[in-house]
Amino acid sequence: MNQNMLGLLGPSNVQLNCSYDIDTDDVLFLINFKAFIRGTFRNIVSFSPPNIGGAALILTDGFYLMGRVTLTNPTFASTTAIMTFNEVDCEDENDYQCEINYQDGSTGESPSPLPLVSTNLTVRAAAEKPAEAPLITGVNGSIIEGQNVTFTCSGNVGNPPGTFIWEKFRMIGFFPTTYPDEPTIITPGLVNCTNNGTSSVTIAMESEDDRSLVRCVIKQEFGDVFQQTPIISVLYSVREPVITRSPDQPSYIEGSDPITLTCWGAGNPIPTYTWYKEANDTILSNTSTYVINDVTVENSGNYICVIENMVDGILYNDSSDFNIIIGPNVTSSSPAPSSSPTGQPSSTVVVGGQDSVQDNLPAIIGGSVAALVAVTITIFICKYTLKKNGKYDGQSQGQINHYETNFSSGNTPPASTHHIDLYSSLQMKQSSKL
């Protein structure tokens, strides 16, 4: 018989072969395959040699093979009896023997069967996914931050037996925390090719383990299988509230758009929120957000967010504050005219830069044109009056020419001196005429 066979549980083509060699005058009349059943080797199948004819049969003690094996009788060309396992089951893992029954051709006697040849079939099986999620022990009710929690997993670890490893997956992060060194206790299964394995791991739970899961994985040569807990809730006290503002800017102008303050704090159970303004016990909001709709200087100041939750009958709280700066809305205006050293209004125009010059350009041009027209009319009147009264002398003409020259060149006489002298001269000449 072929020796020490391996078969994988499930569909297969594993064969048990029994070959023989007898003298030509011997008569072969029966070949039996035996299996070790109930403490002894029992016939499970029988083959007919070619000189006898007939079909190979599954015997009573081999009924467990029905529908799973194919029997092939020996022929004159091939002196081998074959049992092929189309489907390997765990109970096929056993010790087997082949028995040859013949008649001695020279004596006509039927001696004892030829020496029995033994072999064995080892059935290898993949591990099975544990039927139950890991058992959680070590807690009374809810899991609280800091508690040591034990997780236990059991299942068929296959044949050859696999081992358990443990993994913890947190809500944030791509890679698990692995616990590869926890022992796996192996006990033989109820059937040959199974092994029951049990393993446990104890984990000190942290706040970051909230919304995590724990997985037991059976590592085995035919493939890994796993089972895992439902999502785990870990209770922990509130901490580290953070406040943000929108729009996000260092300060605000009175009358601008509303300012939204948002507070977020960690904790399980989910925290409650309360908003206050510094030095004021009035509750502004009981939600995670507070909106400053009236953006005024009076609403500047520190805004405080208080978060609370209760864990294991104890109330916890934490707070954070945020300073909001709101400045007055200052509107720009033109300055009042300043006085010159002589007490006369200054002709200097104060503008706020290039944009202001462009904005006031029409007014500046209009004022200049008006001044030019007024001066021209004044000079005409003076010339006419002097000529009419016969007092238009060289001194008056010089004053007029000097004034015209300065005005046309863009030089404005200080404090309108020439204008005053011109009228003074006119008045003096009129008085002397009188």
URDA-V452710 format. One record per helix or strand of 2 or more residues. SS is the DSSP state (h for helix, s for strand). FROM is the first residue (numbers start at 0). TO is the last residue. If there is no record, write none. Layout:
BEGIN
ss->[SS:SS]
from->[FROM:FROM]
to->[TO:TO]
END
This chain:
BEGIN
ss->[s:s:s:s:s:h:s:s:h:s:s:s:s:s:s:s:s:s:h:s:s:s:s:s:s:s:s:h:s:s:s:h:h:h]
from->[4:9:26:39:56:59:68:79:89:93:116:134:142:147:162:176:184:194:206:211:224:233:251:258:271:279:288:296:300:313:325:353:393:413]
to->[7:18:36:46:57:64:71:87:91:102:124:136:143:155:168:178:187:203:208:218:227:245:252:267:276:284:291:298:310:323:326:387:407:432]
END
